Amino acid sequence: MGLPEENNMKLLEAKMDRDTAIRIIQKNERGRQGEDAAHKLKRFKLDEEGLRRGANNQQTDLDHAATIIQRLFRGYVTRLKVRQHEQEELVYIYLNSS
C-alpha cells in the first residue's frame, strides 16, 4: 500500500472529470492574476508616492540652495559696506590729522 497522500490523489484523479479540472485551474489562474494585479497596483502607488516625495525633496533642496545663496550674497554685500566704511573712516582720519 502506498502513502495516504498518494491514495487521496488517486481518488481525486478518479472522481474528477476534465471540465471540473479546467474550472479549478481557471479559478486558480484568475486568483493568481488578481494577486499579481494587486501587487502591481501597490508597487505603482509606492512609486507614485516616491516620485511625489522626490519632488518635495527637490523643492526643499531648491529652497535650501536659495537660502544659502542669499546668505552668501548678504555676507558679500555687508563686507563691501564694511570696507567702504573703513575707507571713509581712513580718509576722515587722514584729513582731520593734517
The first five atom37 places (N, CA, C, CB, O) and aatype in JSON, in Angstrom:
{
  "aatype": [12, 7, 10, 14, 6, 6, 2, 2, 12, 11, 10, 10, 6, 0, 11, 12, 3, 1, 3, 16, 0, 9, 1, 9, 9, 5, 11, 2, 6, 1, 7, 1, 5, 7, 6, 3, 0, 0, 8, 11, 10, 11, 1, 13, 11, 10, 3, 6, 6, 7, 10, 1, 1, 7, 0, 2, 2, 5, 5, 16, 3, 10, 3, 8, 0, 0, 16, 9, 9, 5, 1, 10, 13, 1, 7, 18, 19, 16, 1, 10, 11, 19, 1, 5, 8, 6, 5, 6, 6, 10, 19, 18, 9, 18, 10, 2, 15, 15],
  "atom_mask": [
    [1, 1, 1, 1, 1],
    [1, 1, 1, 0, 1],
    [1, 1, 1, 1, 1],
    [1, 1, 1, 1, 1],
    [1, 1, 1, 1, 1],
    [1, 1, 1, 1, 1],
    [1, 1, 1, 1, 1],
    [1, 1, 1, 1, 1],
    [1, 1, 1, 1, 1],
    [1, 1, 1, 1, 1],
    [1, 1, 1, 1, 1],
    [1, 1, 1, 1, 1],
    [1, 1, 1, 1, 1],
    [1, 1, 1, 1, 1],
    [1, 1, 1, 1, 1],
    [1, 1, 1, 1, 1],
    [1, 1, 1, 1, 1],
    [1, 1, 1, 1, 1],
    [1, 1, 1, 1, 1],
    [1, 1, 1, 1, 1],
    [1, 1, 1, 1, 1],
    [1, 1, 1, 1, 1],
    [1, 1, 1, 1, 1],
    [1, 1, 1, 1, 1],
    [1, 1, 1, 1, 1],
    [1, 1, 1, 1, 1],
    [1, 1, 1, 1, 1],
    [1, 1, 1, 1, 1],
    [1, 1, 1, 1, 1],
    [1, 1, 1, 1, 1],
    [1, 1, 1, 0, 1],
    [1, 1, 1, 1, 1],
    [1, 1, 1, 1, 1],
    [1, 1, 1, 0, 1],
    [1, 1, 1, 1, 1],
    [1, 1, 1, 1, 1],
    [1, 1, 1, 1, 1],
    [1, 1, 1, 1, 1],
    [1, 1, 1, 1, 1],
    [1, 1, 1, 1, 1],
    [1, 1, 1, 1, 1],
    [1, 1, 1, 1, 1],
    [1, 1, 1, 1, 1],
    [1, 1, 1, 1, 1],
    [1, 1, 1, 1, 1],
    [1, 1, 1, 1, 1],
    [1, 1, 1, 1, 1],
    [1, 1, 1, 1, 1],
    [1, 1, 1, 1, 1],
    [1, 1, 1, 0, 1],
    [1, 1, 1, 1, 1],
    [1, 1, 1, 1, 1],
    [1, 1, 1, 1, 1],
    [1, 1, 1, 0, 1],
    [1, 1, 1, 1, 1],
    [1, 1, 1, 1, 1],
    [1, 1, 1, 1, 1],
    [1, 1, 1, 1, 1],
    [1, 1, 1, 1, 1],
    [1, 1, 1, 1, 1],
    [1, 1, 1, 1, 1],
    [1, 1, 1, 1, 1],
    [1, 1, 1, 1, 1],
    [1, 1, 1, 1, 1],
    [1, 1, 1, 1, 1],
    [1, 1, 1, 1, 1],
    [1, 1, 1, 1, 1],
    [1, 1, 1, 1, 1],
    [1, 1, 1, 1, 1],
    [1, 1, 1, 1, 1],
    [1, 1, 1, 1, 1],
    [1, 1, 1, 1, 1],
    [1, 1, 1, 1, 1],
    [1, 1, 1, 1, 1],
    [1, 1, 1, 0, 1],
    [1, 1, 1, 1, 1],
    [1, 1, 1, 1, 1],
    [1, 1, 1, 1, 1],
    [1, 1, 1, 1, 1],
    [1, 1, 1, 1, 1],
    [1, 1, 1, 1, 1],
    [1, 1, 1, 1, 1],
    [1, 1, 1, 1, 1],
    [1, 1, 1, 1, 1],
    [1, 1, 1, 1, 1],
    [1, 1, 1, 1, 1],
    [1, 1, 1, 1, 1],
    [1, 1, 1, 1, 1],
    [1, 1, 1, 1, 1],
    [1, 1, 1, 1, 1],
    [1, 1, 1, 1, 1],
    [1, 1, 1, 1, 1],
    [1, 1, 1, 1, 1],
    [1, 1, 1, 1, 1],
    [1, 1, 1, 1, 1],
    [1, 1, 1, 1, 1],
    [1, 1, 1, 1, 1],
    [1, 1, 1, 1, 1]
  ],
  "atom_positions": [
    [[0.82, -1.19, 0.0], [0.0, 0.0, 0.0], [0.86, 1.25, 0.0], [-0.93, 0.0, 1.19], [1.94, 1.3, 0.59]],
    [[0.33, 2.24, -0.69], [1.07, 3.48, -0.81], [0.78, 4.42, 0.35], [0.0, 0.0, 0.0], [0.06, 4.09, 1.29]],
    [[1.35, 5.57, 0.26], [1.13, 6.6, 1.27], [-0.3, 7.11, 1.21], [2.13, 7.76, 1.09], [-0.94, 7.02, 0.16]],
    [[-0.82, 7.65, 2.32], [-2.18, 8.17, 2.32], [-2.37, 9.3, 1.3], [-2.55, 8.67, 3.72], [-3.44, 9.42, 0.7]],
    [[-1.34, 10.12, 1.1], [-1.44, 11.22, 0.14], [-1.6, 10.68, -1.28], [-0.2, 12.13, 0.22], [-2.37, 11.21, -2.08]],
    [[-0.86, 9.61, -1.58], [-0.98, 9.01, -2.91], [-2.38, 8.46, -3.12], [0.07, 7.9, -3.09], [-2.95, 8.6, -4.2]],
    [[-2.93, 7.84, -2.09], [-4.29, 7.31, -2.18], [-5.3, 8.43, -2.41], [-4.64, 6.52, -0.91], [-6.23, 8.28, -3.2]],
    [[-5.12, 9.56, -1.7], [-6.03, 10.7, -1.87], [-5.93, 11.25, -3.29], [-5.71, 11.8, -0.85], [-6.95, 11.61, -3.89]],
    [[-4.73, 11.32, -3.82], [-4.55, 11.83, -5.18], [-5.23, 10.91, -6.19], [-3.06, 11.98, -5.52], [-5.86, 11.38, -7.14]],
    [[-5.11, 9.6, -5.97], [-5.75, 8.65, -6.88], [-7.27, 8.79, -6.83], [-5.34, 7.21, -6.54], [-7.94, 8.68, -7.86]],
    [[-7.81, 9.03, -5.64], [-9.25, 9.21, -5.5], [-9.69, 10.48, -6.22], [-9.66, 9.27, -4.01], [-10.72, 10.51, -6.9]],
    [[-8.89, 11.55, -6.05], [-9.23, 12.81, -6.71], [-9.17, 12.66, -8.23], [-8.29, 13.94, -6.25], [-10.04, 13.13, -8.95]],
    [[-8.12, 11.98, -8.7], [-7.97, 11.78, -10.14], [-9.13, 10.95, -10.7], [-6.64, 11.1, -10.45], [-9.63, 11.22, -11.79]],
    [[-9.52, 9.98, -9.97], [-10.58, 9.09, -10.44], [-11.92, 9.82, -10.48], [-10.68, 7.85, -9.55], [-12.71, 9.57, -11.4]],
    [[-12.21, 10.69, -9.53], [-13.52, 11.34, -9.44], [-13.62, 12.62, -10.26], [-13.82, 11.64, -8.01], [-14.73, 13.07, -10.56]],
    [[-12.5, 13.21, -10.64], [-12.53, 14.49, -11.3], [-12.58, 14.31, -12.82], [-11.31, 15.33, -10.91], [-11.74, 13.62, -13.39]],
    [[-13.55, 14.93, -13.45], [-13.59, 14.89, -14.9], [-12.83, 16.08, -15.47], [-15.05, 14.87, -15.41], [-12.37, 16.95, -14.73]],
    [[-12.71, 16.11, -16.74], [-11.91, 17.13, -17.41], [-12.47, 18.54, -17.18], [-11.83, 16.84, -18.9], [-11.7, 19.46, -16.91]],
    [[-13.77, 18.73, -17.27], [-14.38, 20.05, -17.08], [-14.14, 20.58, -15.67], [-15.89, 19.99, -17.37], [-13.87, 21.77, -15.49]],
    [[-14.24, 19.72, -14.68], [-14.0, 20.13, -13.3], [-12.55, 20.57, -13.13], [-14.35, 18.99, -12.32], [-12.27, 21.57, -12.47]],
    [[-11.64, 19.82, -13.7], [-10.22, 20.16, -13.61], [-9.95, 21.51, -14.28], [-9.35, 19.06, -14.27], [-9.2, 22.33, -13.75]],
    [[-10.57, 21.73, -15.42], [-10.39, 23.01, -16.13], [-10.93, 24.15, -15.29], [-11.1, 22.98, -17.51], [-10.28, 25.2, -15.19]],
    [[-12.09, 23.98, -14.67], [-12.67, 25.03, -13.83], [-11.76, 25.35, -12.65], [-14.06, 24.62, -13.33], [-11.57, 26.51, -12.3]],
    [[-11.2, 24.32, -12.04], [-10.3, 24.53, -10.9], [-9.05, 25.28, -11.34], [-9.91, 23.18, -10.25], [-8.6, 26.21, -10.66]],
    [[-8.49, 24.87, -12.47], [-7.29, 25.55, -12.98], [-7.6, 27.0, -13.32], [-6.74, 24.81, -14.22], [-6.81, 27.89, -13.0]],
    [[-8.74, 27.25, -13.97], [-9.11, 28.62, -14.32], [-9.32, 29.47, -13.06], [-10.4, 28.62, -15.17], [-8.88, 30.62, -13.01]],
    [[-9.97, 28.91, -12.07], [-10.21, 29.64, -10.83], [-8.88, 30.02, -10.16], [-11.07, 28.8, -9.86], [-8.7, 31.15, -9.72]],
    [[-7.97, 29.06, -10.11], [-6.65, 29.33, -9.53], [-5.89, 30.38, -10.34], [-5.83, 28.04, -9.44], [-5.23, 31.25, -9.77]],
    [[-5.98, 30.3, -11.65], [-5.28, 31.27, -12.5], [-5.86, 32.67, -12.33], [-5.37, 30.84, -13.99], [-5.11, 33.64, -12.26]],
    [[-7.18, 32.78, -12.25], [-7.8, 34.09, -12.02], [-7.36, 34.66, -10.67], [-9.34, 33.99, -12.09], [-7.11, 35.86, -10.55]],
    [[-7.29, 33.81, -9.66], [-6.82, 34.26, -8.35], [-5.37, 34.72, -8.4], [0.0, 0.0, 0.0], [-5.02, 35.74, -7.81]],
    [[-4.54, 33.96, -9.12], [-3.13, 34.35, -9.26], [-3.01, 35.68, -9.98], [-2.34, 33.27, -10.01], [-2.23, 36.54, -9.58]],
    [[-3.79, 35.86, -11.06], [-3.75, 37.11, -11.81], [-4.24, 38.28, -10.97], [-4.59, 36.99, -13.09], [-3.72, 39.39, -11.06]],
    [[-5.26, 38.03, -10.13], [-5.76, 39.07, -9.24], [-4.71, 39.51, -8.23], [0.0, 0.0, 0.0], [-4.54, 40.7, -7.98]],
    [[-4.02, 38.53, -7.66], [-2.95, 38.86, -6.71], [-1.82, 39.61, -7.41], [-2.4, 37.59, -6.05], [-1.27, 40.57, -6.86]],
    [[-1.49, 39.19, -8.62], [-0.45, 39.87, -9.4], [-0.84, 41.31, -9.68], [-0.19, 39.12, -10.71], [-0.02, 42.22, -9.55]],
    [[-2.1, 41.53, -10.07], [-2.58, 42.89, -10.34], [-2.53, 43.73, -9.06], [-4.01, 42.85, -10.9], [-2.17, 44.91, -9.11]],
    [[-2.89, 43.14, -7.93], [-2.85, 43.86, -6.66], [-1.42, 44.26, -6.31], [-3.46, 43.0, -5.54], [-1.18, 45.37, -5.83]],
    [[-0.47, 43.36, -6.54], [0.94, 43.68, -6.26], [1.43, 44.8, -7.18], [1.82, 42.42, -6.44], [2.14, 45.7, -6.74]],
    [[1.05, 44.73, -8.46], [1.45, 45.78, -9.4], [0.87, 47.13, -9.0], [1.01, 45.42, -10.83], [1.56, 48.14, -9.05]],
    [[-0.4, 47.15, -8.58], [-1.03, 48.38, -8.15], [-0.34, 48.94, -6.91], [-2.52, 48.15, -7.86], [-0.12, 50.15, -6.81]],
    [[0.01, 48.06, -5.99], [0.71, 48.5, -4.78], [2.06, 49.11, -5.13], [0.89, 47.33, -3.8], [2.43, 50.16, -4.62]],
    [[2.8, 48.43, -6.02], [4.11, 48.97, -6.45], [3.93, 50.31, -7.15], [4.82, 47.97, -7.39], [4.73, 51.22, -6.94]],
    [[2.89, 50.43, -7.97], [2.64, 51.67, -8.69], [2.37, 52.8, -7.7], [1.45, 51.51, -9.66], [2.91, 53.9, -7.85]],
    [[1.54, 52.53, -6.68], [1.24, 53.56, -5.68], [2.49, 53.96, -4.92], [0.16, 53.06, -4.71], [2.71, 55.14, -4.64]],
    [[3.31, 52.97, -4.57], [4.55, 53.28, -3.85], [5.49, 54.1, -4.71], [5.25, 51.99, -3.41], [6.11, 55.05, -4.23]],
    [[5.59, 53.74, -5.99], [6.43, 54.52, -6.91], [5.92, 55.94, -7.05], [6.48, 53.84, -8.28], [6.7, 56.89, -7.08]],
    [[4.6, 56.08, -7.14], [4.0, 57.4, -7.28], [4.28, 58.25, -6.04], [2.49, 57.29, -7.52], [4.61, 59.42, -6.15]],
    [[4.14, 57.64, -4.86], [4.44, 58.35, -3.62], [5.91, 58.73, -3.57], [4.07, 57.48, -2.4], [6.26, 59.82, -3.12]],
    [[6.76, 57.82, -4.03], [8.2, 58.11, -4.05], [8.52, 59.28, -4.95], [0.0, 0.0, 0.0], [9.35, 60.12, -4.62]],
    [[7.86, 59.35, -6.11], [8.08, 60.47, -7.02], [7.59, 61.77, -6.39], [7.37, 60.22, -8.36], [8.23, 62.81, -6.51]],
    [[6.43, 61.68, -5.71], [5.9, 62.87, -5.06], [6.84, 63.33, -3.96], [4.49, 62.59, -4.48], [7.12, 64.52, -3.82]],
    [[7.35, 62.37, -3.18], [8.3, 62.71, -2.13], [9.58, 63.27, -2.73], [8.62, 61.48, -1.26], [10.17, 64.21, -2.2]],
    [[9.99, 62.69, -3.85], [11.19, 63.19, -4.52], [11.0, 64.62, -4.99], [0.0, 0.0, 0.0], [11.93, 65.43, -4.9]],
    [[9.81, 64.94, -5.5], [9.53, 66.31, -5.94], [9.55, 67.24, -4.74], [8.17, 66.39, -6.66], [10.07, 68.36, -4.83]],
    [[9.0, 66.8, -3.62], [9.03, 67.63, -2.41], [10.46, 67.82, -1.94], [8.19, 67.0, -1.29], [10.85, 68.92, -1.54]],
    [[11.25, 66.75, -1.99], [12.66, 66.86, -1.6], [13.4, 67.8, -2.54], [13.33, 65.48, -1.6], [14.25, 68.57, -2.11]],
    [[13.07, 67.73, -3.83], [13.73, 68.6, -4.79], [13.38, 70.05, -4.48], [13.31, 68.24, -6.24], [14.25, 70.92, -4.53]],
    [[12.1, 70.33, -4.15], [11.71, 71.69, -3.8], [12.43, 72.12, -2.53], [10.19, 71.79, -3.61], [12.88, 73.26, -2.44]],
    [[12.54, 71.22, -1.56], [13.25, 71.53, -0.33], [14.72, 71.82, -0.63], [13.12, 70.38, 0.69], [15.3, 72.75, -0.08]],
    [[15.31, 71.02, -1.51], [16.7, 71.25, -1.9], [16.87, 72.61, -2.57], [17.18, 70.14, -2.84], [17.84, 73.32, -2.31]],
    [[15.92, 72.97, -3.45], [15.99, 74.27, -4.11], [15.83, 75.4, -3.1], [14.9, 74.38, -5.2], [16.54, 76.41, -3.18]],
    [[14.92, 75.26, -2.15], [14.75, 76.27, -1.11], [16.01, 76.41, -0.28], [13.56, 75.93, -0.2], [16.44, 77.52, 0.05]],
    [[16.61, 75.28, 0.06], [17.85, 75.29, 0.85], [18.97, 75.97, 0.06], [18.27, 73.84, 1.24], [19.72, 76.78, 0.61]],
    [[19.07, 75.65, -1.22], [20.1, 76.27, -2.06], [19.88, 77.78, -2.16], [20.1, 75.64, -3.47], [20.83, 78.56, -2.08]],
    [[18.62, 78.2, -2.32], [18.31, 79.63, -2.4], [18.69, 80.33, -1.1], [16.82, 79.86, -2.7], [19.21, 81.45, -1.12]],
    [[18.43, 79.69, 0.02], [18.78, 80.27, 1.32], [20.29, 80.44, 1.45], [18.24, 79.39, 2.46], [20.76, 81.46, 1.94]],
    [[21.03, 79.46, 1.02], [22.49, 79.55, 1.08], [23.01, 80.67, 0.19], [23.14, 78.2, 0.66], [23.88, 81.44, 0.59]],
    [[22.47, 80.77, -1.03], [22.89, 81.83, -1.95], [22.56, 83.2, -1.35], [22.2, 81.67, -3.33], [23.38, 84.11, -1.43]],
    [[21.38, 83.35, -0.77], [21.02, 84.62, -0.14], [21.97, 84.96, 1.0], [19.57, 84.57, 0.37], [22.4, 86.11, 1.14]],
    [[22.29, 83.96, 1.81], [23.19, 84.2, 2.94], [24.57, 84.65, 2.44], [23.32, 82.92, 3.8], [25.15, 85.6, 2.98]],
    [[25.08, 83.97, 1.43], [26.39, 84.34, 0.9], [26.38, 85.72, 0.28], [26.85, 83.31, -0.13], [27.32, 86.5, 0.45]],
    [[25.31, 86.04, -0.45], [25.22, 87.35, -1.09], [25.12, 88.46, -0.04], [24.01, 87.41, -2.05], [25.78, 89.5, -0.17]],
    [[24.31, 88.25, 0.99], [24.19, 89.25, 2.05], [25.53, 89.46, 2.76], [23.11, 88.83, 3.06], [25.9, 90.59, 3.09]],
    [[26.24, 88.37, 3.0], [27.56, 88.48, 3.6], [28.52, 89.27, 2.72], [0.0, 0.0, 0.0], [29.29, 90.09, 3.22]],
    [[28.48, 89.02, 1.42], [29.33, 89.72, 0.46], [29.02, 91.22, 0.47], [29.16, 89.14, -0.96], [29.92, 92.05, 0.52]],
    [[27.73, 91.56, 0.41], [27.32, 92.97, 0.41], [27.74, 93.64, 1.71], [25.8, 93.09, 0.19], [28.2, 94.78, 1.7]],
    [[27.58, 92.95, 2.82], [27.96, 93.52, 4.12], [29.46, 93.77, 4.17], [27.54, 92.58, 5.26], [29.89, 94.81, 4.67]],
    [[30.27, 92.83, 3.66], [31.72, 93.04, 3.64], [32.11, 94.23, 2.77], [32.43, 91.78, 3.14], [33.01, 94.98, 3.12]],
    [[31.41, 94.39, 1.64], [31.68, 95.57, 0.8], [31.37, 96.86, 1.55], [30.85, 95.5, -0.5], [32.15, 97.82, 1.49]],
    [[30.24, 96.89, 2.26], [29.86, 98.08, 3.02], [30.87, 98.37, 4.12], [28.47, 97.9, 3.62], [31.21, 99.52, 4.38]],
    [[31.35, 97.3, 4.79], [32.34, 97.49, 5.86], [33.64, 98.05, 5.28], [32.61, 96.15, 6.59], [34.23, 98.96, 5.86]],
    [[34.08, 97.51, 4.15], [35.31, 98.02, 3.51], [35.15, 99.48, 3.1], [35.69, 97.16, 2.29], [36.06, 100.29, 3.27]],
    [[33.98, 99.81, 2.55], [33.72, 101.18, 2.14], [33.72, 102.1, 3.37], [32.37, 101.28, 1.38], [34.27, 103.2, 3.34]],
    [[33.09, 101.63, 4.44], [33.06, 102.42, 5.67], [34.47, 102.59, 6.23], [32.14, 101.75, 6.72], [34.81, 103.68, 6.7]],
    [[35.3, 101.55, 6.18], [36.69, 101.64, 6.63], [37.44, 102.69, 5.82], [37.39, 100.27, 6.53], [38.18, 103.5, 6.38]],
    [[37.27, 102.67, 4.51], [37.95, 103.64, 3.64], [37.51, 105.07, 3.99], [37.65, 103.34, 2.15], [38.34, 105.97, 4.05]],
    [[36.21, 105.26, 4.21], [35.71, 106.59, 4.57], [36.3, 107.04, 5.91], [34.18, 106.59, 4.64], [36.65, 108.21, 6.08]],
    [[36.41, 106.1, 6.86], [36.99, 106.42, 8.17], [38.46, 106.79, 8.01], [36.84, 105.23, 9.14], [38.93, 107.75, 8.62]],
    [[39.18, 106.02, 7.18], [40.6, 106.32, 6.97], [40.78, 107.69, 6.33], [41.26, 105.25, 6.1], [41.67, 108.45, 6.7]],
    [[39.93, 108.01, 5.37], [40.0, 109.33, 4.72], [39.68, 110.41, 5.75], [39.02, 109.42, 3.5], [40.36, 111.44, 5.79]],
    [[38.66, 110.2, 6.57], [38.27, 111.16, 7.6], [39.42, 111.37, 8.6], [37.01, 110.67, 8.33], [39.75, 112.5, 8.96]],
    [[40.04, 110.26, 9.05], [41.14, 110.33, 10.0], [42.32, 111.06, 9.35], [41.57, 108.92, 10.47], [42.96, 111.89, 9.99]],
    [[42.62, 110.75, 8.11], [43.75, 111.35, 7.41], [43.53, 112.86, 7.25], [43.96, 110.68, 6.03], [44.44, 113.65, 7.46]],
    [[42.31, 113.24, 6.86], [42.02, 114.66, 6.63], [42.01, 115.42, 7.96], [40.66, 114.83, 5.91], [42.44, 116.58, 8.0]],
    [[41.55, 114.81, 9.0], [41.49, 115.51, 10.3], [42.81, 115.5, 11.04], [40.43, 114.87, 11.18], [43.0, 116.3, 11.96]],
    [[43.74, 114.65, 10.66], [45.02, 114.63, 11.35], [45.99, 115.63, 10.74], [45.61, 113.24, 11.3], [47.01, 115.93, 11.36]],
    [[45.72, 116.14, 9.61], [46.66, 117.08, 8.97], [46.54, 118.46, 9.47], [46.46, 117.09, 7.51], [47.26, 119.35, 9.02]]
  ]
}
